[in-house]
């Protein structure tokens, strides 16, 4: 059986292999409503950017807790000034 370490994604920044991943689970509430959950494995060392979906190691990102790669972080949190300079 393949392990998450063997199937690891490749970091966009350093080109190194990632560790860990995601675990999916399903359940059904008493009223029949399905529940689908996604959790991370404890050894996960990467983010999948919320904006562009590239894979980046936590160590290769300036703000790993926000879920964006650095270029997308700049687009979201550091927009360019649109005014003209005089």
KOLGU-4560 file (N, C-alpha, C; in nm, 3 decimals, padded with zeros to 5 digits):
<recs>
<n_xx: 00.084 n_yy: -00.120 n_zz: 00.000 ca_xx: 00.000 ca_yy: 00.000 ca_zz: 00.000 c_xx: 00.088 c_yy: 00.125 c_zz: 00.000 mol: A seq: 1 type: UNK>
<n_xx: 00.051 n_yy: 00.223 n_zz: -00.076 ca_xx: 00.127 ca_yy: 00.348 ca_zz: -00.083 c_xx: 00.103 c_yy: 00.431 c_zz: 00.042 mol: A seq: 2 type: UNK>
<n_xx: 00.206 n_yy: 00.496 n_zz: 00.089 ca_xx: 00.194 ca_yy: 00.584 ca_zz: 00.205 c_xx: 00.194 c_yy: 00.728 c_zz: 00.158 mol: A seq: 3 type: UNK>
<n_xx: 00.145 n_yy: 00.822 n_zz: 00.240 ca_xx: 00.148 ca_yy: 00.963 ca_zz: 00.200 c_xx: 00.290 c_yy: 01.011 c_zz: 00.165 mol: A seq: 4 type: UNK>
<n_xx: 00.393 n_yy: 00.957 n_zz: 00.234 ca_xx: 00.529 ca_yy: 00.999 ca_zz: 00.205 c_xx: 00.568 c_yy: 00.961 c_zz: 00.062 mol: A seq: 5 type: UNK>
<n_xx: 00.523 n_yy: 00.844 n_zz: 00.014 ca_xx: 00.557 ca_yy: 00.799 ca_zz: -00.120 c_xx: 00.480 c_yy: 00.876 c_zz: -00.226 mol: A seq: 6 type: UNK>
<n_xx: 00.363 n_yy: 00.925 n_zz: -00.191 ca_xx: 00.278 ca_yy: 00.994 ca_zz: -00.286 c_xx: 00.290 c_yy: 01.145 c_zz: -00.274 mol: A seq: 7 type: UNK>
<n_xx: 00.386 n_yy: 01.196 n_zz: -00.195 ca_xx: 00.397 ca_yy: 01.336 ca_zz: -00.166 c_xx: 00.399 c_yy: 01.426 c_zz: -00.288 mol: A seq: 8 type: UNK>
<n_xx: 00.336 n_yy: 01.540 n_zz: -00.272 ca_xx: 00.338 ca_yy: 01.643 ca_zz: -00.376 c_xx: 00.477 c_yy: 01.706 c_zz: -00.380 mol: A seq: 9 type: UNK>
<n_xx: 00.502 n_yy: 01.790 n_zz: -00.480 ca_xx: 00.630 ca_yy: 01.858 ca_zz: -00.493 c_xx: 00.607 c_yy: 02.007 c_zz: -00.464 mol: A seq: 10 type: UNK>
<n_xx: 00.690 n_yy: 02.063 n_zz: -00.376 ca_xx: 00.681 ca_yy: 02.205 ca_zz: -00.341 c_xx: 00.718 c_yy: 02.291 c_zz: -00.462 mol: A seq: 11 type: UNK>
<n_xx: 00.635 n_yy: 02.388 n_zz: -00.492 ca_xx: 00.656 ca_yy: 02.479 ca_zz: -00.604 c_xx: 00.784 c_yy: 02.561 c_zz: -00.588 mol: A seq: 12 type: UNK>
<n_xx: 00.820 n_yy: 02.592 n_zz: -00.463 ca_xx: 00.934 ca_yy: 02.680 ca_zz: -00.438 c_xx: 01.066 c_yy: 02.603 c_zz: -00.440 mol: A seq: 13 type: UNK>
<n_xx: 01.079 n_yy: 02.501 n_zz: -00.354 ca_xx: 01.208 ca_yy: 02.431 ca_zz: -00.341 c_xx: 01.217 c_yy: 02.301 c_zz: -00.420 mol: A seq: 14 type: UNK>
<n_xx: 01.106 n_yy: 02.260 n_zz: -00.479 ca_xx: 01.098 ca_yy: 02.136 ca_zz: -00.559 c_xx: 01.118 c_yy: 02.010 c_zz: -00.475 mol: A seq: 15 type: UNK>
<n_xx: 01.115 n_yy: 02.023 n_zz: -00.341 ca_xx: 01.128 ca_yy: 01.907 ca_zz: -00.254 c_xx: 00.994 c_yy: 01.837 c_zz: -00.234 mol: A seq: 16 type: UNK>
<n_xx: 01.000 n_yy: 01.710 n_zz: -00.197 ca_xx: 00.879 ca_yy: 01.632 ca_zz: -00.170 c_xx: 00.816 c_yy: 01.675 c_zz: -00.038 mol: A seq: 17 type: UNK>
<n_xx: 00.685 n_yy: 01.672 n_zz: -00.034 ca_xx: 00.612 ca_yy: 01.705 ca_zz: 00.089 c_xx: 00.581 c_yy: 01.578 c_zz: 00.166 mol: A seq: 18 type: UNK>
<n_xx: 00.541 n_yy: 01.595 n_zz: 00.291 ca_xx: 00.501 ca_yy: 01.483 ca_zz: 00.377 c_xx: 00.357 c_yy: 01.504 c_zz: 00.420 mol: A seq: 19 type: UNK>
<n_xx: 00.294 n_yy: 01.394 n_zz: 00.455 ca_xx: 00.159 ca_yy: 01.401 ca_zz: 00.509 c_xx: 00.056 c_yy: 01.429 c_zz: 00.402 mol: A seq: 20 type: UNK>
<n_xx: -00.062 n_yy: 01.465 n_zz: 00.447 ca_xx: -00.168 ca_yy: 01.491 ca_zz: 00.352 c_xx: -00.301 c_yy: 01.515 c_zz: 00.420 mol: A seq: 21 type: UNK>
<n_xx: -00.406 n_yy: 01.466 n_zz: 00.357 ca_xx: -00.542 ca_yy: 01.489 ca_zz: 00.405 c_xx: -00.613 c_yy: 01.355 c_zz: 00.422 mol: A seq: 22 type: UNK>
<n_xx: -00.704 n_yy: 01.353 n_zz: 00.517 ca_xx: -00.786 ca_yy: 01.236 ca_zz: 00.544 c_xx: -00.931 c_yy: 01.277 c_zz: 00.528 mol: A seq: 23 type: UNK>
<n_xx: -01.006 n_yy: 01.200 n_zz: 00.450 ca_xx: -01.148 ca_yy: 01.227 ca_zz: 00.429 c_xx: -01.230 c_yy: 01.129 c_zz: 00.512 mol: A seq: 24 type: UNK>
<n_xx: -01.341 n_yy: 01.175 n_zz: 00.566 ca_xx: -01.430 ca_yy: 01.085 ca_zz: 00.636 c_xx: -01.574 c_yy: 01.124 c_zz: 00.608 mol: A seq: 25 type: UNK>
<n_xx: -01.661 n_yy: 01.025 n_zz: 00.615 ca_xx: -01.802 ca_yy: 01.047 ca_zz: 00.588 c_xx: -01.884 c_yy: 00.991 c_zz: 00.704 mol: A seq: 26 type: UNK>
<n_xx: -01.997 n_yy: 01.053 n_zz: 00.728 ca_xx: -02.089 ca_yy: 01.007 ca_zz: 00.831 c_xx: -02.229 c_yy: 01.053 c_zz: 00.792 mol: A seq: 27 type: UNK>
<n_xx: -02.327 n_yy: 01.011 n_zz: 00.869 ca_xx: -02.465 ca_yy: 01.052 ca_zz: 00.844 c_xx: -02.526 c_yy: 01.093 c_zz: 00.977 mol: A seq: 28 type: UNK>
<n_xx: -02.590 n_yy: 01.210 n_zz: 00.979 ca_xx: -02.659 ca_yy: 01.257 ca_zz: 01.099 c_xx: -02.785 c_yy: 01.172 c_zz: 01.122 mol: A seq: 29 type: UNK>
<n_xx: -02.842 n_yy: 01.181 n_zz: 01.241 ca_xx: -02.962 ca_yy: 01.104 ca_zz: 01.275 c_xx: -03.077 c_yy: 01.130 c_zz: 01.179 mol: A seq: 30 type: UNK>
<n_xx: -03.083 n_yy: 01.253 n_zz: 01.124 ca_xx: -03.192 ca_yy: 01.285 ca_zz: 01.032 c_xx: -03.160 c_yy: 01.245 c_zz: 00.887 mol: A seq: 31 type: UNK>
<n_xx: -03.047 n_yy: 01.179 n_zz: 00.865 ca_xx: -03.011 ca_yy: 01.132 ca_zz: 00.731 c_xx: -02.924 c_yy: 01.228 c_zz: 00.652 mol: A seq: 32 type: UNK>
<n_xx: -02.891 n_yy: 01.345 n_zz: 00.708 ca_xx: -02.807 ca_yy: 01.442 ca_zz: 00.639 c_xx: -02.663 c_yy: 01.391 c_zz: 00.635 mol: A seq: 33 type: UNK>
<n_xx: -02.605 n_yy: 01.383 n_zz: 00.517 ca_xx: -02.466 ca_yy: 01.335 ca_zz: 00.509 c_xx: -02.368 c_yy: 01.441 c_zz: 00.560 mol: A seq: 34 type: UNK>
<n_xx: -02.261 n_yy: 01.393 n_zz: 00.619 ca_xx: -02.154 ca_yy: 01.479 ca_zz: 00.668 c_xx: -02.025 c_yy: 01.431 c_zz: 00.602 mol: A seq: 35 type: UNK>
<n_xx: -01.954 n_yy: 01.522 n_zz: 00.540 ca_xx: -01.825 ca_yy: 01.491 ca_zz: 00.480 c_xx: -01.722 c_yy: 01.579 c_zz: 00.547 mol: A seq: 36 type: UNK>
<n_xx: -01.616 n_yy: 01.518 n_zz: 00.598 ca_xx: -01.512 ca_yy: 01.594 ca_zz: 00.666 c_xx: -01.377 c_yy: 01.572 c_zz: 00.603 mol: A seq: 37 type: UNK>
<n_xx: -01.294 n_yy: 01.673 n_zz: 00.613 ca_xx: -01.156 ca_yy: 01.665 ca_zz: 00.565 c_xx: -01.067 c_yy: 01.713 c_zz: 00.678 mol: A seq: 38 type: UNK>
<n_xx: -00.968 n_yy: 01.635 n_zz: 00.711 ca_xx: -00.873 ca_yy: 01.673 ca_zz: 00.816 c_xx: -00.733 c_yy: 01.649 c_zz: 00.763 mol: A seq: 39 type: UNK>
<n_xx: -00.634 n_yy: 01.698 n_zz: 00.833 ca_xx: -00.496 ca_yy: 01.680 ca_zz: 00.790 c_xx: -00.429 c_yy: 01.574 c_zz: 00.876 mol: A seq: 40 type: UNK>
<n_xx: -00.327 n_yy: 01.511 n_zz: 00.820 ca_xx: -00.248 ca_yy: 01.417 ca_zz: 00.899 c_xx: -00.151 c_yy: 01.498 c_zz: 00.984 mol: A seq: 41 type: UNK>
<n_xx: -00.111 n_yy: 01.445 n_zz: 01.099 ca_xx: -00.023 ca_yy: 01.521 ca_zz: 01.189 c_xx: 00.113 c_yy: 01.556 c_zz: 01.129 mol: A seq: 42 type: UNK>
<n_xx: 00.157 n_yy: 01.479 n_zz: 01.031 ca_xx: 00.289 ca_yy: 01.504 ca_zz: 00.973 c_xx: 00.287 c_yy: 01.596 c_zz: 00.851 mol: A seq: 43 type: UNK>
<n_xx: 00.172 n_yy: 01.652 n_zz: 00.817 ca_xx: 00.162 ca_yy: 01.737 ca_zz: 00.699 c_xx: 00.254 c_yy: 01.858 c_zz: 00.712 mol: A seq: 44 type: UNK>
<n_xx: 00.331 n_yy: 01.885 n_zz: 00.607 ca_xx: 00.428 ca_yy: 01.996 ca_zz: 00.611 c_xx: 00.410 c_yy: 02.093 c_zz: 00.495 mol: A seq: 45 type: UNK>
<n_xx: 00.286 n_yy: 02.104 n_zz: 00.443 ca_xx: 00.265 ca_yy: 02.188 ca_zz: 00.325 c_xx: 00.124 c_yy: 02.248 c_zz: 00.324 mol: A seq: 46 type: UNK>
<n_xx: 00.107 n_yy: 02.351 n_zz: 00.245 ca_xx: -00.023 ca_yy: 02.410 ca_zz: 00.214 c_xx: -00.051 c_yy: 02.392 c_zz: 00.066 mol: A seq: 47 type: UNK>
<n_xx: -00.178 n_yy: 02.387 n_zz: 00.033 ca_xx: -00.222 ca_yy: 02.400 ca_zz: -00.105 c_xx: -00.284 c_yy: 02.540 c_zz: -00.110 mol: A seq: 48 type: UNK>
<n_xx: -00.227 n_yy: 02.630 n_zz: -00.187 ca_xx: -00.269 ca_yy: 02.770 ca_zz: -00.189 c_xx: -00.419 c_yy: 02.781 c_zz: -00.214 mol: A seq: 49 type: UNK>
<n_xx: -00.486 n_yy: 02.859 n_zz: -00.132 ca_xx: -00.631 ca_yy: 02.879 ca_zz: -00.143 c_xx: -00.671 c_yy: 02.952 c_zz: -00.271 mol: A seq: 50 type: UNK>
<n_xx: -00.579 n_yy: 03.021 n_zz: -00.332 ca_xx: -00.612 ca_yy: 03.099 ca_zz: -00.452 c_xx: -00.571 c_yy: 03.029 c_zz: -00.582 mol: A seq: 51 type: UNK>
<n_xx: -00.450 n_yy: 02.977 n_zz: -00.588 ca_xx: -00.402 ca_yy: 02.919 ca_zz: -00.714 c_xx: -00.378 c_yy: 02.769 c_zz: -00.709 mol: A seq: 52 type: UNK>
<n_xx: -00.391 n_yy: 02.709 n_zz: -00.592 ca_xx: -00.378 ca_yy: 02.563 ca_zz: -00.573 c_xx: -00.238 c_yy: 02.506 c_zz: -00.592 mol: A seq: 53 type: UNK>
<n_xx: -00.134 n_yy: 02.587 n_zz: -00.589 ca_xx: 00.000 ca_yy: 02.528 ca_zz: -00.593 c_xx: 00.034 c_yy: 02.476 c_zz: -00.454 mol: A seq: 54 type: UNK>
<n_xx: 00.127 n_yy: 02.381 n_zz: -00.447 ca_xx: 00.170 ca_yy: 02.320 ca_zz: -00.323 c_xx: 00.298 c_yy: 02.389 c_zz: -00.276 mol: A seq: 55 type: UNK>
<n_xx: 00.300 n_yy: 02.431 n_zz: -00.149 ca_xx: 00.416 ca_yy: 02.501 ca_zz: -00.093 c_xx: 00.442 c_yy: 02.449 c_zz: 00.048 mol: A seq: 56 type: UNK>
<n_xx: 00.567 n_yy: 02.411 n_zz: 00.076 ca_xx: 00.604 ca_yy: 02.374 ca_zz: 00.212 c_xx: 00.575 c_yy: 02.491 c_zz: 00.306 mol: A seq: 57 type: UNK>
<n_xx: 00.541 n_yy: 02.460 n_zz: 00.430 ca_xx: 00.526 ca_yy: 02.566 ca_zz: 00.530 c_xx: 00.655 c_yy: 02.647 c_zz: 00.539 mol: A seq: 58 type: UNK>
<n_xx: 00.770 n_yy: 02.578 n_zz: 00.536 ca_xx: 00.899 ca_yy: 02.647 ca_zz: 00.551 c_xx: 00.934 c_yy: 02.735 c_zz: 00.432 mol: A seq: 59 type: UNK>
<n_xx: 00.868 n_yy: 02.715 n_zz: 00.319 ca_xx: 00.896 ca_yy: 02.794 ca_zz: 00.198 c_xx: 00.797 c_yy: 02.910 c_zz: 00.180 mol: A seq: 60 type: UNK>
<n_xx: 00.713 n_yy: 02.932 n_zz: 00.279 ca_xx: 00.610 ca_yy: 03.035 ca_zz: 00.271 c_xx: 00.631 c_yy: 03.138 c_zz: 00.382 mol: A seq: 61 type: UNK>
<n_xx: 00.614 n_yy: 03.265 n_zz: 00.348 ca_xx: 00.630 ca_yy: 03.371 ca_zz: 00.449 c_xx: 00.515 c_yy: 03.371 c_zz: 00.549 mol: A seq: 62 type: UNK>
<n_xx: 00.395 n_yy: 03.327 n_zz: 00.508 ca_xx: 00.277 ca_yy: 03.330 ca_zz: 00.594 c_xx: 00.201 c_yy: 03.197 c_zz: 00.584 mol: A seq: 63 type: UNK>
<n_xx: 00.260 n_yy: 03.087 n_zz: 00.630 ca_xx: 00.197 ca_yy: 02.956 ca_zz: 00.612 c_xx: 00.063 c_yy: 02.941 c_zz: 00.683 mol: A seq: 64 type: UNK>
<n_xx: 00.042 n_yy: 03.018 n_zz: 00.787 ca_xx: -00.084 ca_yy: 03.009 ca_zz: 00.862 c_xx: -00.202 c_yy: 03.068 c_zz: 00.786 mol: A seq: 65 type: UNK>
<n_xx: -00.179 n_yy: 03.143 n_zz: 00.679 ca_xx: -00.288 ca_yy: 03.206 ca_zz: 00.605 c_xx: -00.336 c_yy: 03.124 c_zz: 00.486 mol: A seq: 66 type: UNK>
<n_xx: -00.260 n_yy: 03.023 n_zz: 00.443 ca_xx: -00.305 ca_yy: 02.936 ca_zz: 00.336 c_xx: -00.279 c_yy: 02.985 c_zz: 00.195 mol: A seq: 67 type: UNK>
<n_xx: -00.195 n_yy: 03.086 n_zz: 00.179 ca_xx: -00.163 ca_yy: 03.137 ca_zz: 00.045 c_xx: -00.015 c_yy: 03.118 c_zz: 00.017 mol: A seq: 68 type: UNK>
<n_xx: 00.020 n_yy: 03.097 n_zz: -00.111 ca_xx: 00.160 ca_yy: 03.104 ca_zz: -00.150 c_xx: 00.200 c_yy: 03.252 c_zz: -00.145 mol: A seq: 69 type: UNK>
<n_xx: 00.328 n_yy: 03.280 n_zz: -00.150 ca_xx: 00.373 ca_yy: 03.419 ca_zz: -00.138 c_xx: 00.321 c_yy: 03.511 c_zz: -00.249 mol: A seq: 70 type: UNK>
<n_xx: 00.322 n_yy: 03.468 n_zz: -00.378 ca_xx: 00.267 ca_yy: 03.557 ca_zz: -00.481 c_xx: 00.118 c_yy: 03.588 c_zz: -00.460 mol: A seq: 71 type: UNK>
<n_xx: 00.040 n_yy: 03.488 n_zz: -00.418 ca_xx: -00.103 ca_yy: 03.513 ca_zz: -00.395 c_xx: -00.125 c_yy: 03.595 c_zz: -00.270 mol: A seq: 72 type: UNK>
<n_xx: -00.041 n_yy: 03.576 n_zz: -00.168 ca_xx: -00.049 ca_yy: 03.660 ca_zz: -00.049 c_xx: -00.031 c_yy: 03.806 c_zz: -00.089 mol: A seq: 73 type: UNK>
<n_xx: 00.066 n_yy: 03.832 n_zz: -00.176 ca_xx: 00.090 ca_yy: 03.970 ca_zz: -00.221 c_xx: -00.032 c_yy: 04.025 c_zz: -00.297 mol: A seq: 74 type: UNK>
<n_xx: -00.097 n_yy: 03.942 n_zz: -00.376 ca_xx: -00.216 ca_yy: 03.987 ca_zz: -00.449 c_xx: -00.331 c_yy: 04.021 c_zz: -00.356 mol: A seq: 75 type: UNK>
<n_xx: -00.346 n_yy: 03.942 n_zz: -00.251 ca_xx: -00.460 ca_yy: 03.959 ca_zz: -00.160 c_xx: -00.435 c_yy: 04.066 c_zz: -00.055 mol: A seq: 76 type: UNK>
<n_xx: -00.316 n_yy: 04.065 n_zz: 00.006 ca_xx: -00.289 ca_yy: 04.153 ca_zz: 00.120 c_xx: -00.205 c_yy: 04.276 c_zz: 00.089 mol: A seq: 77 type: UNK>
<n_xx: -00.139 n_yy: 04.278 n_zz: -00.026 ca_xx: -00.055 ca_yy: 04.391 ca_zz: -00.060 c_xx: -00.089 c_yy: 04.443 c_zz: -00.200 mol: A seq: 78 type: UNK>
<n_xx: -00.215 n_yy: 04.485 n_zz: -00.220 ca_xx: -00.251 ca_yy: 04.533 ca_zz: -00.355 c_xx: -00.168 c_yy: 04.654 c_zz: -00.396 mol: A seq: 79 type: UNK>
<n_xx: -00.138 n_yy: 04.659 n_zz: -00.523 ca_xx: -00.062 ca_yy: 04.772 ca_zz: -00.579 c_xx: -00.145 c_yy: 04.901 c_zz: -00.572 mol: A seq: 80 type: UNK>
<n_xx: -00.077 n_yy: 05.010 n_zz: -00.550 ca_xx: -00.143 ca_yy: 05.140 ca_zz: -00.550 c_xx: -00.191 c_yy: 05.171 c_zz: -00.693 mol: A seq: 81 type: UNK>
<n_xx: -00.314 n_yy: 05.216 n_zz: -00.706 ca_xx: -00.368 ca_yy: 05.241 ca_zz: -00.840 c_xx: -00.369 c_yy: 05.389 c_zz: -00.876 mol: A seq: 82 type: UNK>
<n_xx: -00.332 n_yy: 05.473 n_zz: -00.783 ca_xx: -00.331 ca_yy: 05.617 ca_zz: -00.812 c_xx: -00.209 c_yy: 05.658 c_zz: -00.892 mol: A seq: 83 type: UNK>
<n_xx: -00.218 n_yy: 05.769 n_zz: -00.960 ca_xx: -00.105 ca_yy: 05.820 ca_zz: -01.036 c_xx: -00.019 c_yy: 05.907 c_zz: -00.947 mol: A seq: 84 type: UNK>
<n_xx: 00.111 n_yy: 05.906 n_zz: -00.970 ca_xx: 00.200 ca_yy: 05.991 ca_zz: -00.890 c_xx: 00.217 c_yy: 06.125 c_zz: -00.956 mol: A seq: 85 type: UNK>
<n_xx: 00.223 n_yy: 06.229 n_zz: -00.873 ca_xx: 00.234 ca_yy: 06.364 ca_zz: -00.927 c_xx: 00.366 c_yy: 06.426 c_zz: -00.890 mol: A seq: 86 type: UNK>
</recs>
